[in-house]
Amino acid sequence: MLLIFITLGEAIYLGTTFGLFDLALEVITSIGAAAVVIGIALQNQLKNIISGIGIFLNPQINVGDKIEFDYVRCQITGLHLTKVVAVTNDGSKIIIPNHKLSEEMVEIFPKKRHVS
């Protein structure tokens, strides 16, 4: 136990003597600032990924279902981690960010499923 206190005391003494704590503080501050910048830059992608996981876990939305979203009726052709791919009645392909499906009202017309 005494050895631990001696080692800790030496580390504190050397850290203050040679300015290692100042360097550590600068490094920690730089890493924190970089994390904030990266978090702000990836905010929409992270929101889409979280919403995508929620859509994958939601059994109400499946590939093949027709939905009406933002006054456009379309059929879902693909569910992805950050987006939903759908085709409109005139054949146009649209890409819907997952967070839009989670935040806005969507009417779902499920495809017919066979019950055995």
Buried (B, 14 or more C-beta within 10 A) or exposed (E): EEEEEEEEEEEEEEBEEEEEEEEEEEEEEEEEEEEEEEEEEEEEEEBBBBBBEBBEEEEEBBEEBBBEBEEEEBBBEEBEBBBBBBBEEEEEEBEBBBBBBBEEEBEEEEEEEEEE
